[in-house]
Amino acid sequence: MTTAAIVPAAGLGERMGADKALLDLGGDTAIERVVATCRAAGIDHVVVVRRAGAAPLPATGAQVVEVAAGGEMADSLRAARATLSAAVTQVVVFPVDHALVRADTVLALLGALDRLGGGVALPLFDERPGHPVAMARAVFDEIEDPAATLRDLVRREPARVRVVPTASSWVRADLDHPQDLRAARNALAGSPWSTVEQMFRHRSHRAYRGYPLPQAQVERLVDAARHASTSSFIQAYAVVAVVDQARRGEVARLCGGQPHITQAPVFFAICADLHKIAAACARHGTQVQAQSFELFVQATVDAALLGQNLQLAAEAEGLGACMIGAARNHPIELAQLLGLPAHCYVVFGMTVGVPADDPIARGRMPLPGVLHWERYDEAVLDAVFDGADEGMREWSRRTNAERGGYNGRPVSERKGWVERMAIMWGGESSYAAARQTLLDELRRLGFGPF
Ligand SMILES: Cc1cc2nc3c(=O)[nH]c(=O)nc-3n(C[C@H](O)[C@H](O)[C@H](O)COP(=O)(O)O)c2cc1C
């Protein structure tokens, strides 16, 4: 695959009152940012289209093609097309207005195009299409028709278009007016969505839109997630991504029938995997210490760290997720369905997709109930419990009033967090009863006996 990027930058920038390609965006000009982004996405061949007589561009290594002033974007694309060699098989149209779009968005588009085996890949923010647009060369060549526009190429055959949901508002934002430039500069000066802010924004999502996730995006999310710390570098985890609808239905059946498992485009089974360690031992003539409770804990902790990283990575890309502890309802049947080898179990699952719900954030108990200084401070408990109860009741009240209940049913506004915990895990706990066979099932999957 040889990919070329075409950067229309021939406009006069009348509304902006300046040449957009030369706008200063955090120390680099807009055109330098776009070219650098293309390079970061693996696109070396960049063609910038300029109006004849426009100010020279800083050196970027991009090819510059000139067009007469006053033309449309399609004229720029035709001029750039005339310079493309036959070896170019994919084209990314990346208007300079979208200079804040990042390489991961471009990579997601190219990944979608690969999966589609051609056609057009279109980024979506807030359900609306934006730029850049990636397309197969055959589609781009349709611009040769002097009456054709980029919009025509995108709209002509809906079946050849794949939309790629992104968390980047910059796919939609043009650099048209001075206020657009101010917004772009503010965004560059201090990231409004730092990682920490992202963590505070977390909510579990239990309803999803039907968009499939591009394979490249799934791979990147899991790849990022597995860079979590791992005990002694054992990397004792595995992830099984289930995208097949019927198989997700089977998974849902084994996980208490939770409907979002069938609805989300992908279900991740986050596994503690000692199979690879066992195989490594076997290659050196030893046997894995499967009865080591310490090793079991290490693999389980490693899997959980990967899982949390995966959820955060998905959220950072504008996706929603929900962990599925119900994957431990029937661990043996689930292991069989996923073809897990011995010494491997699903610690929990996770649904990921473009969210279709907007849950009220649950908040958490007051921080002194979690963060202690120097020594565990038992004295804070009453105040922490009061705060936790109050938070729970407020969440219930808002969920009923603003969302018509939780999972379609009203939530008790009377019960606080403390009473809920007592019901869940005290006395005749149905939660404890449901998974009382877990230890035995883990043994049958090759762990222990502890
Ligand atoms: C390991 C784990 C397993 C979970 N299992 C489920 C599950 O099976 N189904 C579900 O709807 N939510 C599940 N959750 C989501 C929790 O209910 C949720 O995180 C919690 O209520 C706090 O809400 P929040 O994530 O929206 O802040 C699970 C969470 C964790 C950490």
The ligand as an ORCA input file, in Angstrom:
! r2SCAN-3c Opt
* xyz 0 1
  C     -14.340     -6.189     37.862
  C     -15.658     -5.498     37.593
  C     -16.734     -6.232     37.165
  C     -17.932     -5.604     36.825
  N     -18.975     -6.345     36.351
  C     -20.078     -5.748     35.902
  C     -21.095     -6.508     35.266
  O     -21.023     -7.725     35.133
  N     -22.158     -5.836     34.762
  C     -22.291     -4.475     34.865
  O     -23.280     -3.943     34.375
  N     -21.350     -3.728     35.472
  C     -20.243     -4.323     35.984
  N     -19.230     -3.578     36.554
  C     -19.372     -2.115     36.602
  C     -19.634     -1.615     38.027
  O     -20.959     -1.910     38.367
  C     -19.375     -0.102     38.057
  O     -18.014      0.127     37.755
  C     -19.703      0.502     39.392
  O     -21.070      0.399     39.689
  C     -19.339      1.995     39.424
  O     -19.995      2.695     38.363
  P     -19.170      3.500     37.273
  O     -18.204      2.544     36.632
  O     -20.198      4.004     36.302
  O     -18.472      4.608     37.979
  C     -18.054     -4.188     36.956
  C     -16.960     -3.463     37.421
  C     -15.787     -4.106     37.746
  C     -14.619     -3.290     38.231
*
